[in-house]
Amino acid sequence: MLFIAALYSDEEVYDKSVSFLKEKFGNVIIESKPYNFTFTDYYNEEMGSGLVKRFIVFRKEANKKELAQVRKLTGEIEDKFRVNGKRKINLDPGHISSDEVVLASVKKKDFKEEIGNGIFAHRIYAFENGKVKTFFHTFPDYRVEGNKMFFLSIRNKFCE
């Protein structure tokens, strides 16, 4: 299943971005509740403060290799809302399967698999024996119990 991790501070930009995403990927199965993104200040210089994040899950099936194309599209949507070269929204596509959760990334690291067009698959979770397994490179907000349970519930309901 395809999901998009959306990081933003402007609800109107979020709503317009989701409209574009729905045009491309169809119906949304579920959206997580937004949460305050206070895990890093990495995005603050570009996007400002008061950032929130949420996950949008689509009915569309998407495997790891397809994430490279989806990342290109989400980059184009991000570009539509840039102000003075700075993003107003960050849209990271990912894939949920019965085995794992993977994010598309533009940052090359040893633990990431290249999937094409300069995009890398970043494995965030593995699902083992009904539990979520994290890794040393799992982002801090994905380590939060509520987010782990959100993805596990999607996996259990739609991916088995």
Backbone bond lengths (Angstrom), bond angles and torsions (degrees), N, CA, C in turn:
res aa  C-N    CA-C-N  psi(-1)  N-CA   C-N-CA  omega(-1)  CA-C   N-CA-C  phi
1 M - - - 1.442 - - 1.521 108.38 -
2 L 1.306 113.90 147.25 1.457 120.83 177.99 1.522 110.31 -90.66
3 F 1.325 116.16 136.99 1.454 120.00 169.47 1.518 108.75 -135.27
4 I 1.314 115.32 158.57 1.459 122.51 176.34 1.522 107.45 -124.78
5 A 1.333 116.21 129.23 1.460 122.02 172.06 1.521 106.24 -93.59
6 A 1.329 117.03 116.83 1.458 122.37 -176.83 1.521 109.93 -108.58
7 L 1.326 115.88 124.99 1.460 123.32 177.23 1.522 107.14 -117.02
8 Y 1.341 117.25 126.46 1.466 120.34 -171.90 1.524 109.86 -165.09
9 S 1.327 115.82 170.17 1.468 120.37 171.45 1.523 111.18 -126.71
10 D 1.320 117.07 -16.04 1.466 122.31 -176.57 1.534 109.40 -105.30
11 E 1.333 115.85 111.06 1.473 121.23 -176.63 1.530 112.04 -61.16
12 E 1.320 117.62 -34.30 1.469 121.08 179.78 1.533 110.80 -66.32
13 V 1.324 116.88 -41.83 1.464 120.79 176.58 1.531 109.38 -63.60
14 Y 1.321 116.80 -41.18 1.466 120.58 176.91 1.531 110.57 -58.91
15 D 1.334 117.18 -50.49 1.469 121.06 -178.15 1.527 112.00 -59.89
16 K 1.330 116.96 -42.33 1.470 120.42 179.12 1.522 110.85 -66.95
17 S 1.318 116.88 -38.77 1.471 120.80 178.27 1.521 110.77 -64.03
18 V 1.323 117.15 -43.09 1.468 120.65 178.44 1.528 110.26 -62.64
19 S 1.311 118.04 -36.36 1.469 120.62 176.67 1.527 110.93 -60.54
20 F 1.334 117.02 -44.64 1.468 120.60 176.63 1.525 110.67 -61.71
21 L 1.329 116.45 -43.36 1.459 120.75 -179.67 1.530 111.23 -62.54
22 K 1.327 117.26 -41.30 1.471 120.92 179.16 1.517 111.07 -63.62
23 E 1.345 117.29 -37.00 1.470 120.52 177.40 1.522 110.73 -59.84
24 K 1.318 116.79 -37.58 1.466 121.31 -177.11 1.527 113.72 -85.93
25 F 1.343 117.22 -36.70 1.457 119.97 -169.31 1.521 114.74 -117.26
26 G 1.323 117.41 -2.00 1.460 119.86 176.34 1.519 112.95 85.74
27 N 1.309 113.54 -155.16 1.456 120.96 -171.95 1.521 113.78 -66.52
28 V 1.319 113.83 145.57 1.454 121.74 173.31 1.525 107.58 -87.63
29 I 1.315 116.60 129.99 1.464 121.31 176.52 1.520 109.63 -78.71
30 I 1.328 115.03 -47.45 1.464 120.24 -176.64 1.524 109.01 -159.90
31 E 1.323 115.13 149.61 1.461 122.40 171.55 1.524 106.96 -120.78
32 S 1.312 115.13 139.23 1.458 118.00 174.15 1.524 108.82 -75.23
33 K 1.308 115.49 163.37 1.457 119.02 172.94 1.528 107.86 -71.83
34 P 1.328 117.52 145.00 1.463 118.51 177.08 1.525 110.52 -68.17
35 Y 1.314 115.80 147.20 1.461 120.28 175.27 1.521 109.11 -132.46
36 N 1.321 115.84 150.03 1.458 120.99 178.78 1.519 109.42 -64.69
37 F 1.324 115.53 128.18 1.463 120.57 -177.87 1.523 108.55 -95.22
38 T 1.321 114.88 91.93 1.471 121.61 -176.76 1.527 111.16 -118.49
39 F 1.313 117.25 20.95 1.460 122.07 -173.53 1.521 113.48 -82.91
40 T 1.333 116.09 -20.39 1.458 122.69 179.34 1.525 107.84 -159.15
41 D 1.321 115.61 156.94 1.466 118.91 173.90 1.530 110.57 -103.93
42 Y 1.326 116.72 15.65 1.464 124.09 -177.94 1.535 112.05 -52.26
43 Y 1.319 117.69 -39.49 1.466 121.91 -174.90 1.526 113.76 -91.79
44 N 1.324 117.95 -9.64 1.471 121.10 -171.62 1.519 113.97 -60.55
45 E 1.330 118.19 -42.01 1.462 119.77 -178.13 1.527 111.08 -61.91
46 E 1.316 115.96 -41.09 1.464 119.60 -179.65 1.522 112.54 -80.97
47 M 1.322 117.62 -44.05 1.463 121.06 -168.65 1.529 114.01 -107.26
48 G 1.312 117.66 -7.53 1.457 120.62 -178.98 1.516 111.69 88.60
49 S 1.321 115.37 -173.15 1.461 120.38 -179.71 1.526 109.61 -102.43
50 G 1.318 116.20 179.97 1.461 120.40 -179.83 1.516 113.36 72.75
51 L 1.323 116.47 28.13 1.464 120.67 -178.15 1.526 111.23 -74.70
52 V 1.321 114.95 144.62 1.457 122.33 172.37 1.522 108.14 -125.74
53 K 1.314 114.64 159.78 1.462 120.10 -179.03 1.513 108.64 -136.48
54 R 1.312 114.56 149.06 1.459 120.71 173.77 1.523 109.01 -155.63
55 F 1.317 114.82 164.78 1.461 121.98 -178.40 1.526 109.29 -114.06
56 I 1.323 115.64 137.27 1.463 122.56 179.58 1.528 106.33 -119.84
57 V 1.312 117.04 121.57 1.464 121.42 -177.84 1.524 108.37 -108.54
58 F 1.326 115.06 129.06 1.464 122.39 -179.51 1.518 110.34 -104.86
59 R 1.311 115.78 155.78 1.456 120.95 177.04 1.525 110.93 -68.24
60 K 1.311 117.53 -22.61 1.465 122.67 -176.13 1.530 111.35 -59.29
61 E 1.304 114.72 132.88 1.462 120.46 172.50 1.529 107.64 -78.37
62 A 1.294 116.72 141.25 1.461 121.62 177.49 1.521 108.17 -151.75
63 N 1.324 115.49 125.93 1.465 118.07 176.15 1.526 109.46 -93.89
64 K 1.311 116.29 175.87 1.466 121.26 -176.49 1.523 112.10 -55.64
65 K 1.315 116.87 -44.73 1.471 120.70 -175.76 1.529 111.40 -63.39
66 E 1.320 117.74 -34.66 1.467 121.28 179.99 1.532 112.60 -69.56
67 L 1.316 117.48 -18.55 1.454 120.78 -178.00 1.526 112.52 -62.48
68 A 1.336 117.92 -27.39 1.465 120.21 178.58 1.526 110.16 -62.09
69 Q 1.324 117.38 -43.64 1.473 120.68 178.00 1.519 111.27 -68.43
70 V 1.319 116.66 -40.16 1.458 120.48 -179.82 1.530 109.52 -64.94
71 R 1.340 117.34 -38.44 1.469 120.40 179.33 1.526 110.95 -63.35
72 K 1.316 116.30 -36.66 1.471 119.97 176.78 1.531 109.79 -60.92
73 L 1.324 116.73 -44.56 1.463 121.25 179.98 1.528 111.60 -65.95
74 T 1.331 117.63 -43.51 1.470 119.02 -179.50 1.526 110.24 -65.58
75 G 1.330 117.09 -32.76 1.466 120.22 174.84 1.520 111.76 -63.15
76 E 1.330 116.54 -38.22 1.470 120.89 177.45 1.529 110.79 -66.07
77 I 1.316 116.89 -38.86 1.476 120.24 177.52 1.525 109.51 -66.07
78 E 1.331 117.37 -44.52 1.462 120.34 176.65 1.528 110.79 -54.96
79 D 1.344 115.63 -42.61 1.466 120.76 -178.09 1.530 112.95 -63.86
80 K 1.325 117.71 -31.08 1.472 121.19 179.64 1.530 112.01 -60.18
81 F 1.318 116.94 -28.39 1.458 121.25 -173.78 1.534 113.38 -107.56
82 R 1.318 117.88 7.73 1.469 120.49 179.35 1.529 110.30 -63.06
83 V 1.311 115.36 143.18 1.458 122.29 174.74 1.532 106.56 -127.28
84 N 1.327 115.35 120.11 1.477 120.48 -176.96 1.526 111.55 53.19
85 G 1.328 115.65 39.49 1.458 121.73 177.30 1.516 115.07 80.29
86 K 1.326 117.82 -2.74 1.465 120.60 -177.58 1.524 111.19 -103.25
87 R 1.322 115.46 139.46 1.461 120.24 179.78 1.528 111.30 -71.88
88 K 1.329 114.76 144.66 1.458 122.12 172.78 1.526 110.39 -102.14
89 I 1.353 115.00 -14.85 1.464 121.04 179.14 1.523 108.55 -148.40
90 N 1.311 115.63 144.52 1.458 122.95 175.55 1.525 106.48 -118.10
91 L 1.327 116.73 122.17 1.468 122.27 -176.48 1.524 109.57 -119.44
92 D 1.323 116.70 103.74 1.457 121.35 179.95 1.524 109.99 -103.94
93 P 1.337 116.90 116.17 1.461 119.40 178.42 1.518 111.89 -79.44
94 G 1.314 114.13 152.08 1.450 120.48 177.84 1.512 111.54 -147.50
95 H 1.303 114.27 174.70 1.464 123.19 -175.78 1.530 108.03 -131.77
96 I 1.322 115.22 132.17 1.465 121.76 176.25 1.526 107.10 -114.36
97 S 1.311 116.63 127.34 1.468 120.77 175.03 1.517 108.44 -129.96
98 S 1.309 116.40 -178.03 1.461 119.44 177.92 1.525 111.42 -68.49
99 D 1.342 116.86 -17.27 1.459 121.63 -176.62 1.521 115.55 -102.52
100 E 1.362 116.98 -28.74 1.459 118.34 -168.12 1.522 113.18 -162.38
101 V 1.336 114.05 168.43 1.460 123.26 168.34 1.520 106.08 -122.40
102 V 1.333 115.39 128.14 1.456 122.49 -176.48 1.519 108.73 -128.22
103 L 1.325 116.87 137.15 1.464 122.30 173.39 1.524 109.75 -106.96
104 A 1.327 116.87 147.13 1.460 121.56 171.27 1.525 107.52 -82.90
105 S 1.310 116.42 136.37 1.459 121.83 -176.34 1.521 110.23 -136.04
106 V 1.321 116.21 147.14 1.467 120.59 174.23 1.529 110.68 -95.77
107 K 1.322 116.41 -3.17 1.463 120.83 -177.84 1.526 110.42 -98.95
108 K 1.339 115.54 120.30 1.460 121.44 -179.67 1.529 110.02 -78.74
109 K 1.317 115.74 132.37 1.473 123.25 174.77 1.521 107.76 -143.88
110 D 1.328 116.46 158.93 1.466 121.05 -178.81 1.523 112.93 -58.64
111 F 1.329 117.74 -33.05 1.457 121.49 -175.31 1.532 113.24 -87.59
112 K 1.331 117.25 3.35 1.464 121.23 -179.66 1.522 110.69 -105.63
113 E 1.313 114.72 147.17 1.464 122.17 -179.59 1.523 109.14 -99.87
114 E 1.329 118.24 128.64 1.462 120.81 177.43 1.526 109.22 -71.97
115 I 1.334 116.37 130.91 1.470 120.46 -178.40 1.527 112.43 -119.72
116 G 1.341 117.71 3.99 1.462 121.34 175.08 1.514 113.23 119.92
117 N 1.333 114.72 153.25 1.467 122.91 176.49 1.533 112.92 55.17
118 G 1.328 117.83 33.41 1.454 120.69 179.76 1.515 113.81 71.87
119 I 1.330 116.42 20.56 1.472 122.47 179.55 1.524 108.15 -110.45
120 F 1.337 114.72 142.78 1.454 121.28 -176.76 1.531 109.86 -124.14
121 A 1.322 115.69 144.76 1.470 121.81 175.81 1.522 108.15 -88.70
122 H 1.328 115.60 120.53 1.463 122.97 179.48 1.527 107.67 -107.93
123 R 1.316 116.41 106.88 1.465 121.42 -179.79 1.518 109.27 -74.04
124 I 1.332 115.98 117.09 1.459 122.63 -176.15 1.525 111.12 -93.50
125 Y 1.338 115.55 -44.01 1.466 121.84 -178.92 1.519 109.74 -134.93
126 A 1.309 114.65 155.49 1.461 122.98 162.32 1.525 105.63 -120.30
127 F 1.316 116.31 146.76 1.464 120.96 175.35 1.520 107.31 -104.55
128 E 1.342 115.70 121.07 1.462 120.94 -178.99 1.521 109.50 -137.51
129 N 1.314 116.24 125.15 1.471 122.19 176.66 1.525 112.44 52.12
130 G 1.339 115.99 42.91 1.455 120.99 177.02 1.514 115.02 74.87
131 K 1.334 116.46 12.66 1.466 120.84 -179.24 1.520 110.41 -125.63
132 V 1.331 114.00 162.70 1.459 121.39 177.46 1.520 108.91 -97.21
133 K 1.314 115.65 124.82 1.461 121.22 176.75 1.530 108.06 -104.58
134 T 1.341 116.73 127.18 1.456 121.48 175.83 1.531 109.35 -100.11
135 F 1.325 115.09 172.12 1.463 122.01 -178.13 1.527 109.51 -128.70
136 F 1.315 117.51 169.39 1.464 120.46 178.85 1.523 111.00 -59.28
137 H 1.320 116.80 -24.98 1.464 121.39 -176.80 1.533 113.01 -101.50
138 T 1.327 117.57 8.76 1.472 120.46 175.34 1.521 108.31 -70.26
139 F 1.331 117.23 128.20 1.460 121.77 -177.72 1.533 110.71 -61.08
140 P 1.346 117.49 147.98 1.472 120.58 -176.50 1.528 114.51 -55.93
141 D 1.327 118.00 -39.47 1.470 117.35 -178.89 1.523 112.23 -70.25
142 Y 1.320 117.97 -24.44 1.468 120.86 175.74 1.535 111.15 -77.65
143 R 1.320 117.77 -12.65 1.465 122.05 176.82 1.526 112.39 -83.69
144 V 1.332 116.48 -14.31 1.464 120.92 179.42 1.533 108.48 -64.07
145 E 1.319 115.32 133.81 1.477 120.32 -174.33 1.530 112.38 -55.42
146 G 1.317 117.53 -42.08 1.469 120.35 -179.46 1.524 112.56 -60.92
147 N 1.325 118.03 -38.26 1.458 120.82 178.19 1.521 111.13 -71.58
148 K 1.327 116.71 -39.62 1.465 119.06 176.77 1.530 110.39 -61.13
149 M 1.330 117.21 -42.49 1.461 120.62 -179.48 1.532 111.50 -69.30
150 F 1.331 117.49 -33.53 1.470 120.85 175.79 1.532 109.54 -58.34
151 F 1.329 116.68 -50.92 1.461 120.18 -178.26 1.524 112.36 -68.54
152 L 1.319 117.52 -37.26 1.464 120.12 177.21 1.523 110.55 -63.19
153 S 1.329 117.39 -39.89 1.470 120.00 179.98 1.530 110.82 -66.90
154 I 1.331 118.12 -37.36 1.474 121.24 176.12 1.521 109.03 -63.78
155 R 1.299 116.10 -47.17 1.471 120.87 178.88 1.525 110.90 -57.59
156 N 1.331 116.76 -47.98 1.465 120.59 -176.30 1.528 111.81 -67.50
157 K 1.304 117.52 -33.87 1.461 120.25 -175.76 1.525 112.83 -84.88
158 F 1.337 117.80 -33.98 1.478 120.26 -169.88 1.519 115.52 -120.37
159 C 1.317 118.78 -11.35 1.467 118.96 -170.52 1.525 114.91 -116.59
160 E 1.311 118.91 4.23 1.468 118.74 -178.95 1.500 111.06 -96.03
